[in-house]
Amino acid sequence: MASERYQCRLSPDLLEKAVTELNEPRNNEERLKAIDDLRESFDSETYGSLARTDDAFILRFLRAKKFNQKKALLALHNYHKVRKENKEIFDKVTNPALLKPVFEAGVIIAIDGAGKDGSCVIMDRLGKIVKGMDIYDLTAYGVLTTEKLLENERNQILGMQTVEDMGNFNISIITKVSPVALSKMNSIWQDAMPIRIKNMHVLNEGKMMDIIMAIVKLFMKQKLIDRIKCHGQNYVGVHEYVNPTMIPPCFGGTGPSFDDLVKTWNEQLEEDLPQDTKL
């Protein structure tokens, strides 16, 4: 157990949201007890040692599941299960130098606080996926991105939105992914990562969305399907949820270019990388 215990430094507004929306105890002693209960319930014989034992790490899972101990424990177990069973993904998460082509391709960026509700926003330009790019590499990069976002307590509390630009997307990329791979990826995002997904916005989807939805519905939970919002070329529809001054022109915003944001985001990710795994 980490020697330093968690001390709540949330702003009054953010604490109020955590209390009213996530059932987080206002009293820090009660919060620490919930953390201790979850940590002590972890089944290390089945799932191995905890990836991290500090309070801040455990707290992510409690917030993701609105302080329901049973659901938080299931997510914590699933997190360690997918890390153990998906070495082809998580070996790259722990050695990001192997993901250099994905960093350079600039498929994904993330912006803290870009949602009008304060949520963080992950933006994907799927048309930038190049032929031969490993779907597991993309998933590993997504995990790196999400883990980085979760270091910010605001994102644990206010959640995440995604914006997927399907312009120029090669539909054969997803149709060639095996059901096993799709199942693995969905297990990671739906069952293991302690993030609260608010909305998933899709742009320029066209007729291919019917094909994609027919595939992903086999693996995706209904509550997530219900959060998918297809906007076509109506970028203004996204602006109802995401601040246009913070997003790039390719999404109809007035912020920096997507390429500039890719560079900025990759630099943020690289700050956390060990020296021996620098890109």
C-alpha positions in Angstrom: 0.0 0.0 0.0 1.3 3.5 -0.8 2.5 5.3 2.3 0.8 8.6 1.3 -3.0 8.5 1.5 -5.3 10.3 -0.9 -6.2 13.8 0.1 -9.2 15.4 -1.6 -8.1 18.6 -3.5 -11.1 18.8 -5.7 -12.7 22.2 -6.3 -16.0 22.7 -4.5 -18.0 22.4 -7.8 -16.2 19.2 -8.8 -16.6 17.6 -5.4 -20.3 18.4 -5.5 -20.6 16.6 -8.8 -18.7 13.6 -7.5 -20.9 13.5 -4.4 -24.3 14.0 -6.2 -23.6 12.1 -9.5 -21.0 9.4 -8.4 -22.1 8.8 -4.8 -18.6 9.7 -3.7 -18.3 10.3 0.1 -17.8 13.9 1.0 -15.8 12.8 4.1 -12.3 11.7 3.2 -12.2 9.1 5.9 -15.2 7.4 4.3 -13.6 7.7 0.9 -10.4 6.1 2.2 -12.4 3.2 3.7 -14.1 2.6 0.3 -10.7 2.5 -1.3 -9.3 0.1 1.3 -12.4 -2.2 1.0 -11.9 -2.4 -2.8 -8.2 -2.9 -2.6 -8.6 -5.7 0.1 -11.3 -7.4 -1.9 -9.0 -7.8 -5.0 -8.4 -11.4 -5.8 -4.6 -11.5 -6.4 -4.5 -15.3 -6.5 -6.6 -15.3 -9.7 -5.6 -12.0 -11.3 -2.0 -11.6 -10.0 -0.6 -8.5 -8.2 -2.3 -5.2 -8.6 -0.8 -3.1 -11.4 -0.7 -0.2 -8.9 -1.6 -0.2 -5.2 -1.9 3.5 -4.6 -5.2 5.2 -3.5 -5.5 7.3 -6.7 -5.4 4.2 -8.9 -8.1 2.3 -6.9 -10.2 5.5 -6.7 -10.6 5.5 -10.5 -12.6 2.3 -10.4 -14.8 3.4 -7.6 -15.7 6.6 -9.5 -16.2 4.8 -12.7 -18.8 2.6 -11.0 -20.4 5.3 -8.8 -18.9 3.8 -5.7 -20.7 0.5 -6.1 -18.2 -1.9 -4.5 -19.4 -5.0 -6.4 -19.3 -3.3 -9.8 -16.0 -1.6 -9.1 -14.4 -4.9 -8.1 -15.6 -6.5 -11.3 -14.0 -3.7 -13.3 -10.8 -4.0 -11.3 -10.6 -7.7 -11.9 -11.5 -7.2 -15.6 -8.7 -4.6 -16.0 -6.1 -7.1 -14.7 -7.7 -9.9 -16.7 -7.4 -8.1 -20.0 -3.9 -7.0 -19.3 -3.0 -10.7 -18.6 -4.8 -12.2 -21.6 -4.0 -9.6 -24.2 -0.2 -9.5 -24.3 -0.2 -8.5 -27.9 -1.8 -5.2 -26.8 -0.4 -4.5 -23.4 3.2 -5.4 -24.1 3.0 -2.4 -26.5 1.3 -0.3 -23.8 4.3 -0.9 -21.6 6.8 -0.4 -24.4 5.4 2.5 -26.5 8.4 2.6 -28.7 6.8 -0.3 -30.6 3.9 2.1 -31.4 6.0 4.7 -33.3 4.1 4.2 -36.6 0.8 4.9 -34.8 2.2 8.0 -33.1 3.4 9.3 -36.4 0.2 8.5 -38.3 -1.8 10.9 -36.1 -5.0 9.0 -35.9 -6.0 10.0 -32.4 -5.9 13.1 -30.2 -7.4 14.0 -26.8 -8.3 17.4 -25.4 -9.1 17.9 -21.7 -12.2 19.8 -21.0 -13.3 20.2 -24.6 -16.8 18.9 -23.8 -19.3 21.6 -22.9 -20.0 19.6 -19.7 -16.3 19.7 -18.9 -15.6 16.1 -20.2 -12.5 15.2 -22.0 -12.8 14.5 -25.7 -11.0 11.9 -27.8 -11.0 12.6 -31.5 -10.2 10.0 -34.2 -9.7 10.6 -37.9 -10.1 7.0 -39.1 -9.2 8.0 -42.6 -5.6 8.4 -41.4 -5.3 4.7 -40.6 -2.9 3.3 -43.2 -3.0 -0.1 -44.9 -1.3 -2.7 -42.8 -1.6 -0.9 -39.5 -2.1 -3.4 -36.7 -5.6 -3.0 -35.0 -3.9 -4.1 -31.8 -1.4 -1.2 -32.1 -4.3 1.2 -32.4 -5.9 -0.3 -29.3 -2.7 0.0 -27.4 -2.4 3.6 -28.3 -6.0 4.2 -27.2 -5.2 2.6 -23.9 -2.2 4.9 -23.5 -4.4 7.9 -24.3 -7.1 6.8 -21.8 -4.6 6.1 -19.0 -3.1 9.5 -19.5 -6.5 11.2 -19.4 -7.4 9.3 -16.2 -4.5 10.9 -14.4 -6.7 14.0 -14.3 -9.4 13.6 -11.6 -11.7 15.9 -13.6 -11.9 13.3 -16.3 -12.6 10.5 -13.8 -15.6 12.5 -12.6 -16.8 14.3 -15.7 -16.2 11.5 -18.1 -15.3 11.3 -21.8 -16.8 11.9 -25.2 -15.4 10.6 -28.5 -15.7 12.1 -32.0 -15.1 9.7 -34.8 -14.5 11.1 -38.3 -15.1 8.3 -40.8 -14.3 10.4 -43.9 -12.0 8.4 -46.2 -12.2 5.4 -43.9 -11.4 2.1 -45.6 -14.3 -0.2 -44.5 -12.2 -3.3 -45.3 -10.1 -2.5 -42.2 -12.9 -3.4 -39.8 -14.4 -6.2 -41.9 -11.0 -8.0 -41.9 -10.7 -7.8 -38.1 -11.5 -11.2 -36.6 -14.5 -11.6 -34.2 -11.9 -12.7 -31.6 -10.0 -9.4 -32.0 -13.3 -7.3 -31.9 -14.3 -9.2 -28.8 -11.0 -8.4 -27.1 -11.2 -4.7 -27.9 -14.7 -4.4 -26.6 -13.8 -6.2 -23.4 -11.1 -3.6 -22.8 -13.3 -0.6 -23.4 -16.6 -1.8 -22.0 -15.6 -4.0 -19.1 -12.1 -3.0 -17.9 -11.1 0.7 -18.5 -12.4 2.9 -15.6 -13.7 5.6 -17.8 -17.3 7.0 -18.0 -18.2 7.4 -21.7 -20.9 10.0 -22.1 -21.4 10.2 -25.9 -19.9 8.8 -29.0 -20.2 11.2 -32.0 -19.8 9.9 -35.5 -19.1 12.2 -38.5 -19.2 11.5 -42.3 -20.4 7.9 -41.6 -22.5 7.5 -44.8 -23.9 4.1 -45.7 -21.0 2.3 -44.2 -22.4 2.9 -40.7 -25.0 0.2 -41.3 -22.3 -2.3 -42.0 -20.2 -1.2 -39.0 -23.1 -1.2 -36.6 -24.2 -4.7 -37.7 -20.7 -5.9 -36.7 -20.2 -3.9 -33.5 -23.7 -4.6 -32.2 -22.6 -8.2 -31.8 -20.1 -7.1 -29.1 -21.3 -3.8 -27.7 -23.6 -3.3 -24.8 -26.9 -1.6 -25.5 -26.2 1.3 -23.1 -23.2 2.2 -25.3 -25.1 1.7 -28.5 -27.7 4.2 -27.2 -24.9 6.8 -26.7 -23.8 6.7 -30.4 -24.9 9.9 -32.2 -24.5 10.0 -36.0 -24.2 13.5 -37.4 -23.2 12.8 -41.0 -21.8 16.1 -42.3 -23.7 18.2 -39.7 -20.7 19.3 -37.6 -22.9 21.8 -35.8 -24.6 18.9 -34.2 -21.3 17.9 -32.5 -20.9 21.5 -31.3 -23.9 21.2 -29.1 -21.8 18.8 -27.0 -18.2 19.8 -27.7 -16.8 23.3 -27.6 -15.9 24.3 -31.2 -13.2 26.8 -30.0 -11.2 23.9 -28.7 -11.5 21.5 -31.7 -9.8 21.6 -35.1 -11.2 22.9 -38.4 -11.6 19.4 -39.7 -14.4 19.0 -37.2 -15.8 22.4 -38.0 -14.1 24.0 -35.0 -11.9 27.1 -34.7 -9.1 25.6 -32.7 -5.6 24.5 -33.9 -5.2 22.1 -36.8 -5.6 18.4 -36.2 -1.9 17.8 -37.0 -0.8 20.5 -34.5 -3.0 18.9 -31.9 -1.5 15.4 -32.7 2.0 16.8 -32.1 0.9 18.4 -28.8 -0.9 15.3 -27.6 2.0 13.0 -28.5 4.4 15.2 -26.6 2.1 15.0 -23.6 2.1 11.2 -23.8 5.9 11.0 -24.2 6.4 13.0 -21.0 5.3 9.9 -19.1 7.3 7.3 -21.0 10.3 5.7 -19.3 13.6 6.9 -20.8 14.3 3.4 -22.1 11.1 3.3 -24.1 11.3 6.8 -25.7 10.2 6.9 -29.3 
